[in-house]
Amino acid sequence: MKKLLLPGLILTAIYFAVFGGEYSLFELRSTRAALQEERTRVVELRQEIDSLRAWADSLEADSVTLERLARERYGMVRSGEILYRFAGPDSLTARDTSVIR
């Protein structure tokens, strides 16, 4: 009986270490994978933050970039310039299509 008790305890401890508890090997492996994914996400977010900071700096310091943005997004023009807008066929309203027919 005593000869079986020690191996039984050892097997129970090994089973619990591998399959049981909050810190099993499977849980540890999945936690490590999740940690690696989060680290990758942090690196990507830091790169995005750096890119946004560079864009903000260029908007604050570079008047050419600011002017280009104002022209592209808001259709701003300097005095004496003429703005031409080209609209595609999908931008016609119902009233406009009756004229085309």
Backbone as CSV, one residue per row, in Angstrom:
resi,resn,N_x,N_y,N_z,CA_x,CA_y,CA_z,C_x,C_y,C_z
1,MET,0.814,-1.186,0.000,0.000,0.000,0.000,0.862,1.256,0.000
2,LYS,1.908,1.268,0.838,2.791,2.424,0.905,3.570,2.593,-0.388
3,LYS,3.834,1.494,-1.095,4.563,1.576,-2.355,3.718,2.250,-3.436
4,LEU,2.430,2.144,-3.364,1.546,2.753,-4.343,1.186,4.194,-3.987
5,LEU,1.334,4.567,-2.739,0.944,5.898,-2.293,1.841,6.980,-2.890
6,LEU,3.124,6.831,-2.854,4.050,7.833,-3.398,3.897,7.998,-4.912
7,PRO,3.900,6.944,-5.704,3.681,7.128,-7.137,2.296,7.720,-7.440
8,GLY,1.295,7.356,-6.678,-0.041,7.909,-6.873,-0.067,9.410,-6.602
9,LEU,0.620,9.827,-5.548,0.701,11.260,-5.247,1.468,12.015,-6.333
10,ILE,2.524,11.413,-6.814,3.315,12.045,-7.878,2.482,12.170,-9.150
11,LEU,1.767,11.110,-9.518,0.914,11.165,-10.709,-0.210,12.190,-10.544
12,THR,-0.763,12.267,-9.352,-1.814,13.259,-9.091,-1.254,14.675,-9.205
13,ALA,-0.066,14.896,-8.692,0.567,16.218,-8.776,0.874,16.580,-10.232
14,ILE,1.347,15.629,-10.998,1.644,15.888,-12.417,0.350,16.189,-13.174
15,TYR,-0.697,15.381,-12.911,-1.974,15.615,-13.574,-2.511,17.009,-13.247
16,PHE,-2.437,17.389,-11.982,-2.931,18.702,-11.582,-2.098,19.819,-12.201
17,ALA,-0.783,19.611,-12.322,0.077,20.631,-12.922,-0.233,20.828,-14.402
18,VAL,-0.573,19.744,-15.089,-0.822,19.832,-16.520,-2.255,20.262,-16.820
19,PHE,-3.219,19.657,-16.180,-4.615,19.856,-16.557,-5.430,20.701,-15.584
20,GLY,-5.028,20.796,-14.384,-5.898,21.406,-13.382,-5.427,22.751,-12.901
21,GLY,-6.309,23.380,-12.232,-5.964,24.627,-11.573,-5.942,25.828,-12.502
22,GLU,-5.736,26.943,-11.909,-5.727,28.209,-12.627,-4.438,28.392,-13.420
23,TYR,-3.383,27.742,-13.024,-2.078,27.921,-13.644,-1.605,26.637,-14.314
24,SER,-2.495,25.975,-15.034,-2.119,24.756,-15.738,-1.246,25.118,-16.939
25,LEU,-0.626,24.141,-17.506,0.234,24.387,-18.655,-0.566,24.920,-19.843
26,PHE,-1.776,24.430,-20.015,-2.613,24.915,-21.116,-3.011,26.373,-20.901
27,GLU,-3.365,26.695,-19.678,-3.710,28.083,-19.355,-2.490,28.983,-19.512
28,LEU,-1.341,28.501,-19.124,-0.114,29.267,-19.263,0.209,29.514,-20.736
29,ARG,0.014,28.514,-21.578,0.283,28.662,-23.002,-0.670,29.678,-23.646
30,SER,-1.938,29.594,-23.320,-2.893,30.539,-23.893,-2.654,31.954,-23.367
31,THR,-2.231,32.076,-22.136,-1.912,33.394,-21.575,-0.694,33.990,-22.254
32,ARG,0.294,33.182,-22.537,1.475,33.670,-23.250,1.123,34.117,-24.671
33,ALA,0.257,33.373,-25.340,-0.169,33.754,-26.686,-0.937,35.070,-26.653
34,ALA,-1.809,35.219,-25.658,-2.562,36.468,-25.527,-1.631,37.630,-25.215
35,LEU,-0.625,37.391,-24.412,0.350,38.422,-24.085,1.112,38.861,-25.331
36,GLN,1.498,37.904,-26.161,2.208,38.233,-27.397,1.321,39.043,-28.340
37,GLU,0.043,38.679,-28.434,-0.890,39.445,-29.271,-1.026,40.879,-28.771
38,GLU,-1.111,41.040,-27.466,-1.241,42.382,-26.892,0.028,43.204,-27.106
39,ARG,1.175,42.569,-27.009,2.428,43.290,-27.272,2.503,43.750,-28.725
40,THR,2.067,42.883,-29.634,2.032,43.261,-31.049,1.080,44.428,-31.259
41,ARG,-0.060,44.384,-30.617,-1.041,45.473,-30.733,-0.482,46.778,-30.168
42,VAL,0.250,46.701,-29.079,0.859,47.898,-28.492,1.866,48.514,-29.460
43,VAL,2.665,47.680,-30.112,3.635,48.181,-31.091,2.910,48.871,-32.242
44,GLU,1.830,48.247,-32.732,1.066,48.854,-33.827,0.461,50.191,-33.397
45,LEU,-0.072,50.249,-32.193,-0.664,51.499,-31.705,0.386,52.582,-31.512
46,ARG,1.555,52.202,-31.061,2.633,53.202,-30.920,3.043,53.761,-32.274
47,GLN,3.092,52.901,-33.286,3.409,53.374,-34.635,2.328,54.315,-35.142
48,GLU,1.071,53.982,-34.860,-0.022,54.854,-35.275,0.040,56.195,-34.553
49,ILE,0.378,56.177,-33.273,0.512,57.419,-32.508,1.639,58.266,-33.072
50,ASP,2.765,57.633,-33.395,3.886,58.378,-33.981,3.488,59.008,-35.309
51,SER,2.733,58.256,-36.112,2.285,58.785,-37.395,1.343,59.967,-37.197
52,LEU,0.431,59.858,-36.247,-0.498,60.959,-35.978,0.228,62.177,-35.408
53,ARG,1.235,61.941,-34.587,2.025,63.070,-34.065,2.761,63.780,-35.200
54,ALA,3.326,63.003,-36.116,4.029,63.609,-37.252,3.058,64.410,-38.110
55,TRP,1.841,63.884,-38.308,0.839,64.606,-39.083,0.433,65.899,-38.372
56,ALA,0.244,65.822,-37.057,-0.125,67.018,-36.293,0.993,68.049,-36.327
57,ASP,2.225,67.582,-36.215,3.359,68.508,-36.285,3.442,69.175,-37.652
58,SER,3.185,68.411,-38.718,3.249,69.010,-40.046,2.119,70.008,-40.250
59,LEU,0.958,69.758,-39.649,-0.138,70.720,-39.753,0.162,72.004,-38.972
60,GLU,0.851,71.867,-37.855,1.178,73.048,-37.051,2.324,73.851,-37.646
61,ALA,3.293,73.179,-38.226,4.512,73.863,-38.636,4.590,74.148,-40.138
62,ASP,3.928,73.344,-40.956,4.083,73.448,-42.406,2.830,74.072,-43.011
63,SER,2.935,75.306,-43.467,1.773,75.996,-44.024,1.334,75.394,-45.357
64,VAL,2.246,74.793,-46.091,1.892,74.172,-47.365,0.967,72.977,-47.125
65,THR,1.277,72.176,-46.127,0.423,71.028,-45.800,-0.944,71.491,-45.340
66,LEU,-0.976,72.512,-44.525,-2.241,73.047,-44.039,-3.087,73.596,-45.188
67,GLU,-2.457,74.307,-46.110,-3.185,74.842,-47.261,-3.717,73.717,-48.148
68,ARG,-2.916,72.690,-48.378,-3.350,71.562,-49.200,-4.555,70.877,-48.563
69,LEU,-4.527,70.698,-47.261,-5.646,70.075,-46.561,-6.909,70.934,-46.681
70,ALA,-6.769,72.246,-46.518,-7.917,73.149,-46.633,-8.490,73.121,-48.043
71,ARG,-7.645,73.048,-49.037,-8.122,73.005,-50.421,-8.817,71.685,-50.728
72,GLU,-8.238,70.562,-50.285,-8.797,69.252,-50.607,-10.094,68.970,-49.866
73,ARG,-10.118,69.238,-48.580,-11.283,68.867,-47.781,-12.405,69.893,-47.842
74,TYR,-12.062,71.145,-47.858,-13.080,72.176,-47.708,-13.272,73.018,-48.960
75,GLY,-12.550,72.739,-50.024,-12.713,73.454,-51.274,-12.340,74.921,-51.180
76,MET,-11.439,75.254,-50.295,-11.050,76.649,-50.130,-10.175,77.096,-51.307
77,VAL,-10.351,78.335,-51.689,-9.581,78.903,-52.791,-9.050,80.263,-52.364
78,ARG,-8.004,80.667,-53.012,-7.480,82.015,-52.775,-8.293,83.006,-53.587
79,SER,-8.206,84.270,-53.216,-8.952,85.276,-53.967,-8.379,85.347,-55.387
80,GLY,-9.278,85.425,-56.349,-8.870,85.455,-57.746,-8.831,84.082,-58.390
81,GLU,-8.886,83.009,-57.616,-8.891,81.655,-58.172,-10.331,81.217,-58.444
82,ILE,-10.492,80.301,-59.367,-11.797,79.743,-59.670,-11.752,78.254,-59.343
83,LEU,-12.755,77.804,-58.613,-12.830,76.402,-58.215,-13.738,75.649,-59.175
84,TYR,-13.230,74.594,-59.747,-14.021,73.731,-60.625,-14.245,72.418,-59.887
85,ARG,-15.510,72.006,-59.779,-15.842,70.721,-59.159,-16.432,69.824,-60.234
86,PHE,-15.939,68.620,-60.282,-16.432,67.650,-61.243,-17.234,66.605,-60.484
87,ALA,-18.489,66.462,-60.856,-19.368,65.509,-60.181,-19.606,64.311,-61.079
88,GLY,-19.671,63.168,-60.464,-19.941,61.946,-61.200,-21.428,61.795,-61.461
89,PRO,-21.814,60.821,-62.291,-23.219,60.627,-62.618,-24.061,60.214,-61.408
90,ASP,-23.454,59.616,-60.397,-24.216,59.195,-59.216,-24.600,60.367,-58.324
91,SER,-24.056,61.544,-58.560,-24.371,62.694,-57.721,-25.546,63.503,-58.246
92,LEU,-26.154,63.090,-59.368,-27.308,63.790,-59.922,-28.547,63.533,-59.078
93,THR,-29.363,64.541,-58.918,-30.607,64.368,-58.181,-31.715,63.954,-59.139
94,ALA,-32.896,63.679,-58.622,-34.022,63.256,-59.464,-34.413,64.370,-60.417
95,ARG,-34.358,65.606,-59.965,-34.706,66.743,-60.809,-33.722,66.875,-61.970
96,ASP,-32.443,66.632,-61.679,-31.424,66.738,-62.722,-31.579,65.650,-63.778
97,THR,-32.042,64.464,-63.401,-32.175,63.389,-64.369,-33.316,63.630,-65.324
98,SER,-34.323,64.401,-64.920,-35.416,64.692,-65.841,-34.952,65.616,-66.948
99,VAL,-33.969,66.451,-66.702,-33.430,67.344,-67.714,-32.622,66.557,-68.736
100,ILE,-31.948,65.511,-68.308,-31.078,64.715,-69.183,-31.908,63.937,-70.193
101,ARG,-33.074,63.493,-69.835,-33.896,62.649,-70.719,-34.298,63.384,-71.902
